[in-house]
Amino acid sequence: MRDQGLDAALTGATTRGDVATSYPNARTDAIAGDDYSSRLSSDAAPTPSGTDCITLSATGSTPTPTSRTRVCSLCRCRLSRYNREDVCSGCARSWTVVPPPRPFVPPQVWARQDVRDALLDKDFGLLCQLVREYGHLRQEDIALLTGLSQAFLSMLEAGQRRLTNIDRIIVLLDGLNAPLDITGPMLRPG
């Protein structure tokens, strides 16, 4: 029958009651002939210098960080040993993430004659296309501004759909922030 202290030393851990303490250099010490019986009898087992020690519960499920474990200064989660900062990567990303600016139609777009002609002809497909082109916007931006779907705007620009509902016309012009002097009071009652 083998000595339990030697078996524990060979596996790299010794047990004291319900707690197992990890010794990173235990295998080399056991091979060199070091006896861990003195460590088993004492309450405070020394850890090798320069290494982190994590204490495991008897079930071995959740590591409990020791005093040498660093935590995020914001969310208190455990930091990786490769993390040189005082915050975790999730908190660092939330600091640097800036929401994209809300798109808008520049006022000089409405000064163009072809845009005004498309509005007077009530050709809303051409109007959307010209506003996108001159305002450097995407269909998704127009959809965000107006509340109309991107698929509907695509079909509108392609000529596959027509915008005839006065309520939707008002929503489109309000979203694009078309000036009242060129839309007139009939299209957008003030």
Secondary structure, DSSP 8 states (H G I E B T S, - for coil): ---HHHHHHHHTEEEETTEEEE-TTHHHHHHTT---HHHHHSSS----TTS---EE-TT--SEE--TT--B-TTT--B--TT--SSS-HHHHHHHH----------GGGGGSHHHHHHHHTT-HHHHHHHHHHHHT--HHHHHHHH---HHHHHHHHHTSS----HHHHHHHHHHHT--HHHHHHHHS--
